[in-house]
Amino acid sequence: MAHEPLTQAEVLLEGFLALDTPEGFRAELIEGEIVVTPPPDGDHEDYISLVLKQVLRKSRTDMDFSGNKGLKLRSGGGCPRNHAIPDGTFAPTERRLFRGADPWMPPQGVALVVEVTSTKPQADREAKRRCYARGGIPLYLLIDRDDSSVTLFSEPEGDDYRQHMTIPYGKPLPLPEPFAFDLETGDFG
């Protein structure tokens, strides 16, 4: 029986899904490129911890958190679906979004994703921002260690976010509903 030849995008996706990355490494498929990142350093994890603690203590809506949730996101052009693993993913607890989810789940119901720049900061600043916007994720928080700044992207539309607010470390960053509190960044520096 003859089979239809696979497209380049299908071959790329199959290769990506078959990857066996070393323990602690993360493999993502972002805009047609396979990106493998090493385990994060301690400062990277500290930033995530600072955000997580504030969300759990101050958020108006109870939130669940995952630091390893694979998200399957719409792609642009002829690329296969993007497969991104944000440094942090928040969803309202009442939705129980992570319970029973596949390793790569759709982004519907995610309230906020967080990225902390590391070895490939441009991917966090640009490619992943576009992926999250295409996925309709309402809020994207980027902690940029090179610029000592925090940016909140909001109002996703098409390939990008219509709004963004950037503040230097040390200033509070207002997080809108469903969080409804000011994220303190004084300990980020």
C-alpha positions in Angstrom: 0.0 0.0 0.0 1.4 3.4 -1.0 1.6 6.2 1.5 1.5 9.9 0.9 4.9 11.4 1.3 5.3 13.3 4.6 5.7 17.1 4.4 8.8 18.8 5.8 6.7 20.1 8.7 5.4 16.5 9.5 9.0 15.1 9.4 10.2 17.9 11.7 7.3 17.3 14.1 7.9 13.5 14.1 11.6 14.0 14.8 10.9 16.5 17.6 8.4 14.2 19.3 10.9 11.3 19.1 13.7 13.2 20.7 15.2 11.7 23.8 16.8 14.6 25.6 19.2 14.2 28.5 17.8 14.4 32.0 17.0 18.0 33.0 17.2 19.3 29.5 14.2 20.8 27.8 13.3 20.4 24.1 10.8 22.7 22.4 9.7 23.2 18.8 9.5 27.0 18.3 8.6 28.4 14.9 10.0 25.4 13.0 13.2 25.2 15.0 14.1 22.5 17.6 15.5 24.3 20.7 17.2 22.3 23.4 18.1 24.1 26.6 20.2 22.9 29.6 18.9 22.8 33.1 18.4 26.3 34.5 20.8 28.0 36.9 19.9 28.9 40.5 19.2 32.6 39.7 16.7 31.5 37.0 14.9 29.3 39.5 15.0 32.1 42.2 13.1 34.4 39.8 10.4 31.8 39.2 10.1 31.2 43.0 9.7 34.9 43.7 6.8 35.2 41.2 5.2 31.9 42.4 5.2 32.9 46.0 3.6 36.3 45.3 0.9 34.8 43.0 0.0 32.2 45.7 -0.1 34.8 48.5 -1.6 37.8 46.7 -3.7 36.8 43.7 -7.4 37.5 43.9 -8.0 34.2 42.1 -6.5 31.0 43.4 -4.0 29.7 40.9 -2.4 26.4 40.0 1.2 26.4 38.7 3.3 24.2 36.5 7.0 24.6 35.7 7.1 21.9 33.1 3.8 22.0 31.2 4.2 21.5 27.5 1.8 23.7 25.5 0.8 22.9 21.9 0.4 26.3 20.2 -0.7 27.4 16.8 2.1 28.2 14.4 2.6 30.8 11.8 3.2 29.9 8.1 4.1 26.3 7.1 5.7 25.3 10.4 4.2 22.5 12.5 2.4 23.4 15.7 4.7 25.0 18.2 5.5 23.0 21.3 6.7 25.3 24.1 7.4 24.7 27.7 7.1 28.0 29.6 9.3 28.5 32.8 6.0 28.9 34.6 2.3 28.4 33.7 -0.6 29.6 35.8 -4.2 28.6 35.5 -7.2 29.3 37.8 -7.4 26.4 40.4 -11.2 26.0 39.7 -10.4 24.9 36.2 -8.1 22.0 37.3 -6.4 22.5 33.9 -3.3 20.3 34.6 -5.2 17.3 36.0 -5.3 14.6 33.4 -3.7 16.8 30.8 -1.5 15.2 28.1 2.2 16.1 28.2 1.5 18.6 25.4 -1.8 20.3 26.1 -3.7 23.1 24.4 -3.4 26.6 26.0 -7.1 27.2 26.5 -7.7 28.2 30.1 -4.0 29.3 30.8 -4.1 32.7 32.5 -0.4 33.6 32.5 2.9 32.2 31.2 6.3 33.3 32.6 9.7 33.2 31.0 13.1 34.2 32.5 15.8 34.9 29.9 18.8 32.6 29.9 20.9 31.1 27.1 18.7 32.3 24.2 17.1 35.5 25.3 15.9 36.5 21.8 13.7 33.4 21.7 11.9 34.5 24.9 11.7 38.1 23.7 10.4 37.4 20.2 9.6 33.8 19.0 8.0 32.6 22.3 6.1 35.9 22.6 4.5 35.3 19.2 3.7 31.7 20.0 1.9 32.6 23.2 0.0 35.4 21.5 -1.1 33.0 18.7 -2.2 30.6 21.4 -4.5 33.3 22.9 -2.7 33.2 26.3 -4.0 36.5 27.9 -0.8 37.4 29.8 2.9 36.8 29.2 5.4 37.9 31.9 9.0 38.2 30.7 11.8 38.6 33.2 14.7 39.9 31.2 17.9 39.3 33.2 20.1 41.1 30.5 18.0 44.3 30.7 17.2 44.0 34.4 13.5 44.6 33.5 10.2 42.9 33.7 7.6 43.1 30.9 4.0 42.2 31.0 2.4 41.5 27.6 -1.4 41.5 27.3 -4.3 41.6 24.9 -3.1 38.9 22.4 -4.1 39.5 18.8 -2.8 37.5 15.9 0.9 37.1 16.1 1.6 39.5 19.0 0.3 41.3 22.0 -1.3 44.7 21.6 -0.2 46.0 25.0 3.0 45.7 27.0 4.4 47.4 30.1 8.1 47.3 30.9 9.5 48.3 34.3 13.0 48.1 35.7 13.7 45.8 38.6 12.6 47.4 41.9 9.4 48.9 40.6 6.0 47.2 41.2 4.2 45.8 38.1 0.4 45.8 38.2 -1.0 42.4 37.2 -4.6 42.6 36.0 -7.5 40.3 36.7 -7.6 37.4 37.5 -4.5 38.3 39.6 -5.3 41.9 40.6 -2.2 42.7 42.6 1.1 44.5 42.1 4.0 42.2 41.5 6.9 43.4 43.6 10.3 43.2 41.7 12.6 44.6 44.4 14.2 41.2 45.0 14.8 40.6 41.3 18.1 42.6 41.2 
